[in-house]
Amino acid sequence: MTETIRQDLHVHTTFSTGDSAIVPQQTVELIAGLNHALIRGISDHFEYIQGSIFDVYQAKLYAYGFYCGCEVNDSIDALEAVKYPYDYYIYHCRDKASEYKGAERLLSTGKPVIVSHPIAIGADLNKVPTECYVEINNRYIWKTEDYKSFFAPHLNRFRFVIGSDAHQPNWLSQTVARQAAVQMGITESKIFAHPRTPTLR
């Protein structure tokens, strides 16, 4: 497959064992073979990739040239997630004081923090730390007609990234999200300068 996407850091695999949207075909190996983006990261749900499974998860991602991320559901999980050497975090920053503090806790690691699908989770971008990246993703942006008014006041306050939030192979696309970004005049920020070098020999 031709590499037409600059980066995609919001991708799930069968490591997210309890996510009903994941299909058995959504393996690390399959995604690696599709090569759908130049810079790729896997960000499975933190609740399924902590403890003893973490080392297996990280080693497998690095073997195939993926950055190692995780999707953190709330501020309670954030307290645990910072104990692991992830390369970046995808974060659900709901509209609660504790959740904005959770974002700050993740940022304290010095790793990139991406606030995912802020409309769907009800984030107030006025309260989200501006050091965070804000994501526009293919899974949710098309589900609301008012995304332009939601993002308009914040276009100069945040850096933006585009993600697929892929749970299935046919979701590995950013077409709709990228069109929304073009409509709003958003230029995507590149979080990592270069693709990871696979450790597979």
Disulfide bonds with the S-S distance in Angstrom:
none
